[in-house]
Amino acid sequence: MINLVGTVHEDLRGPERLKRVLTRYHPQTVAVENSSDAQLEKDMLNRNRVLEQTYLPRIVSVYSRVSPVVGQVIQEVVEGLIRIRGYELKEARAYAKRTGSHVVYLGDPVKRKARSGIAVSQYERIMKQMLAVGEQMAADEDIAKAVKEISPAQSAQLREQMTMGMKQTLDNFYQSKGINPDEDEEFLMEDYLWAGKLGKINPNLSVMPLSGVFIPEITGGKNIRLC
């Protein structure tokens, strides 16, 4: 049985939700869209570190000038989004280590490297936009005055709005590049690649692919269930 799990890359609660799903369904094999390229993984971690060490302090500093509370909210959201990058792979490996299950890598290293490069430029652009907006807010006395004293309830609301705004911005990135994942030939070919690999897995196993969409008809006629 294939249990297909759709994940949201920018979901701050994604790791927690995925851990619950894996624990509940207890698959023997977890398939991830990542490749098994160790160097690529190392590069991604290094890039995450650069984003966190280079941009995050500057962003927090700028928004803290607007309001210490706003600075704290911004830090929580941005830091969280950077740190959960690639959480599907991390949770799959942690689950496999706990249970003795297996992790199968569906991604193509070459294409994954290109995707990773796009993702880094995506985050860098957003960080620069946030810095520019923060500078404008800090320079506007009316805005600074309005957000100087916000209540805990307003702080929670701001955190939610910031998270949703960041997700929307990240989701719109491919569209801004003129890429439609539902129509782009490379994306579709990668889907077929994943499906072909899934079709070769022992049909008697309980398999749970994370993220990524695959074409059901080339998975060897196995039963598929959405989770």
C-alpha positions as CSV (number, residue, x, y, z in Angstrom):
1,M,0.0,0.0,0.0
2,I,1.3,3.5,-0.9
3,N,0.2,6.2,1.5
4,L,0.9,9.5,-0.2
5,V,1.6,12.4,2.1
6,G,1.6,16.0,0.8
7,T,3.8,18.3,2.8
8,V,4.1,22.1,2.8
9,H,7.8,23.1,2.7
10,E,7.1,26.4,4.6
11,D,4.9,24.9,7.3
12,L,6.5,25.8,10.7
13,R,4.6,23.0,12.3
14,G,5.5,20.7,9.4
15,P,8.1,18.6,11.3
16,E,5.7,18.0,14.1
17,R,2.8,17.1,11.8
18,L,4.9,14.7,9.7
19,K,6.3,13.0,12.8
20,R,2.7,12.3,13.9
21,V,1.7,10.9,10.5
22,L,4.7,8.6,10.4
23,T,4.1,7.4,13.9
24,R,0.4,6.7,13.1
25,Y,0.9,4.8,9.8
26,H,4.2,3.3,10.6
27,P,5.4,2.6,7.1
28,Q,8.2,0.1,6.3
29,T,9.6,2.4,3.7
30,V,9.6,6.2,3.5
31,A,10.3,7.8,0.1
32,V,11.5,11.4,-0.1
33,E,11.9,13.6,-3.2
34,N,15.5,14.4,-2.2
35,S,18.5,12.7,-3.7
36,S,21.0,10.8,-1.7
37,D,23.9,13.1,-2.8
38,A,25.8,13.8,0.5
39,Q,27.7,16.8,-1.0
40,L,24.4,18.4,-2.0
41,E,23.0,18.0,1.5
42,K,26.2,19.6,2.9
43,D,25.8,22.5,0.5
44,M,22.2,23.0,1.5
45,L,23.1,23.1,5.2
46,N,25.9,25.6,4.6
47,R,23.6,27.8,2.6
48,N,21.0,27.7,5.4
49,R,23.8,28.7,7.8
50,V,24.7,31.7,5.6
51,L,21.1,32.8,5.4
52,E,20.8,32.5,9.2
53,Q,24.1,34.2,10.0
54,T,24.1,36.9,7.3
55,Y,20.6,38.1,6.9
56,L,18.7,37.2,10.1
57,P,20.7,39.5,12.5
58,R,20.3,42.4,10.1
59,I,16.6,41.8,9.7
60,V,16.0,41.5,13.4
61,S,18.0,44.6,14.1
62,V,16.0,46.7,11.6
63,Y,12.6,45.6,12.8
64,S,13.6,45.9,16.5
65,R,14.1,49.6,15.8
66,V,10.4,49.7,14.8
67,S,9.4,47.7,17.9
68,P,11.2,45.1,20.1
69,V,8.1,42.9,19.9
70,V,8.0,43.1,16.1
71,G,11.7,42.3,16.1
72,Q,11.0,39.2,18.2
73,V,8.2,38.0,16.0
74,I,10.2,38.5,12.8
75,Q,13.1,36.5,14.3
76,E,10.8,33.6,15.3
77,V,9.2,33.4,11.8
78,V,12.3,33.9,9.7
79,E,14.5,31.7,11.8
80,G,11.9,29.0,11.9
81,L,11.4,29.0,8.1
82,I,15.2,28.8,7.5
83,R,15.6,26.0,10.0
84,I,12.8,23.7,8.7
85,R,14.1,23.7,5.2
86,G,14.4,20.0,4.2
87,Y,12.4,18.9,7.2
88,E,10.9,16.0,5.2
89,L,14.2,14.3,4.8
90,K,15.2,15.0,8.4
91,E,12.0,13.5,9.8
92,A,12.1,10.5,7.5
93,R,15.6,9.7,8.6
94,A,14.8,10.2,12.3
95,Y,11.8,7.9,11.9
96,A,13.9,5.2,10.1
97,K,16.5,5.4,12.9
98,R,13.8,4.9,15.6
99,T,12.0,2.1,13.9
100,G,14.5,0.3,11.6
101,S,12.6,1.3,8.5
102,H,14.1,2.3,5.2
103,V,14.4,5.7,3.4
104,V,14.3,5.7,-0.4
105,Y,15.6,8.7,-2.3
106,L,13.6,9.6,-5.4
107,G,15.3,12.7,-6.6
108,D,17.8,13.3,-9.4
109,P,21.0,14.8,-7.9
110,V,21.6,17.1,-10.9
111,K,18.0,18.5,-10.9
112,R,18.0,18.7,-7.1
113,K,21.1,20.8,-7.2
114,A,19.4,23.2,-9.6
115,R,16.3,23.3,-7.5
116,S,18.4,24.0,-4.4
117,G,20.1,26.9,-6.1
118,I,16.7,28.4,-7.0
119,A,15.6,27.9,-3.4
120,V,18.6,29.8,-2.0
121,S,18.1,32.7,-4.4
122,Q,14.4,32.6,-3.5
123,Y,15.2,33.1,0.2
124,E,17.9,35.7,-0.4
125,R,15.5,37.8,-2.4
126,I,12.8,37.6,0.3
127,M,15.4,38.5,3.0
128,K,16.4,41.6,1.0
129,Q,12.8,42.6,0.5
130,M,12.2,42.3,4.2
131,L,15.2,44.5,5.0
132,A,14.0,47.1,2.6
133,V,10.5,47.1,4.1
134,G,11.9,47.2,7.6
135,E,14.0,50.3,6.8
136,Q,10.9,52.0,5.5
137,M,8.9,51.2,8.6
138,A,11.7,52.3,10.9
139,A,11.9,55.6,9.1
140,D,8.1,56.2,9.3
141,E,7.3,57.8,12.6
142,D,3.6,57.1,12.3
143,I,4.1,53.4,11.8
144,A,6.7,53.2,14.5
145,K,4.3,54.9,16.9
146,A,1.4,52.6,15.9
147,V,3.3,49.3,16.6
148,K,5.4,50.5,19.6
149,E,2.9,49.2,22.1
150,I,1.1,46.1,20.8
151,S,-0.7,43.6,23.0
152,P,0.1,39.9,23.3
153,A,-3.0,39.1,21.3
154,Q,-1.8,41.5,18.5
155,S,1.6,40.0,18.7
156,A,0.2,36.5,18.1
157,Q,-1.9,37.9,15.2
158,L,1.2,39.5,13.7
159,R,3.1,36.3,14.0
160,E,0.3,34.5,12.1
161,Q,0.1,37.2,9.4
162,M,3.9,37.2,9.0
163,T,4.0,33.4,8.6
164,M,1.2,33.4,6.1
165,G,2.8,36.3,4.2
166,M,6.1,34.5,4.0
167,K,4.5,31.3,2.8
168,Q,2.6,33.2,0.1
169,T,5.7,34.9,-1.1
170,L,7.6,31.7,-1.3
171,D,4.7,30.0,-3.1
172,N,4.7,32.8,-5.6
173,F,8.4,32.5,-6.4
174,Y,8.2,30.0,-9.3
175,Q,5.3,32.0,-10.8
176,S,7.5,35.1,-10.7
177,K,10.1,33.2,-12.7
178,G,7.5,32.2,-15.3
179,I,7.4,28.6,-14.1
180,N,4.2,26.7,-13.6
181,P,5.0,23.4,-11.7
182,D,1.8,21.8,-13.1
183,E,2.9,22.5,-16.7
184,D,6.7,22.8,-16.6
185,E,8.3,19.9,-18.5
186,E,11.2,19.4,-16.1
187,F,8.9,19.2,-13.1
188,L,6.7,16.7,-14.9
189,M,9.6,14.6,-16.0
190,E,10.8,14.5,-12.4
191,D,7.4,13.3,-11.3
192,Y,7.7,10.4,-13.7
193,L,11.2,9.7,-12.4
194,W,9.8,9.4,-8.9
195,A,6.9,7.3,-10.0
196,G,9.2,4.9,-11.8
197,K,11.3,4.4,-8.7
198,L,8.3,3.9,-6.6
199,G,7.0,1.3,-9.0
200,K,10.1,-0.9,-8.4
201,I,9.6,-1.0,-4.6
202,N,8.4,-4.3,-3.2
203,P,4.5,-4.2,-3.5
204,N,4.2,-6.0,-0.2
205,L,5.7,-3.2,1.7
206,S,3.9,-0.2,3.2
207,V,5.4,2.8,1.5
208,M,4.9,6.4,2.3
209,P,6.2,9.0,-0.2
210,L,6.7,12.5,1.3
211,S,6.1,15.7,-0.7
212,G,6.3,15.6,-4.5
213,V,3.5,14.4,-6.8
214,F,3.8,11.3,-8.8
215,I,1.8,9.7,-11.6
216,P,-0.2,6.8,-10.2
217,E,-0.5,4.8,-13.4
218,I,3.2,4.0,-13.6
219,T,3.6,2.8,-10.0
220,G,2.9,-0.8,-11.1
221,G,-0.8,-0.7,-10.3
222,K,-0.3,-0.5,-6.6
223,N,-3.0,0.8,-4.3
224,I,-2.6,4.5,-3.4
225,R,-4.2,6.3,-0.5
226,L,-3.9,10.0,0.4
227,C,-3.1,10.8,4.0
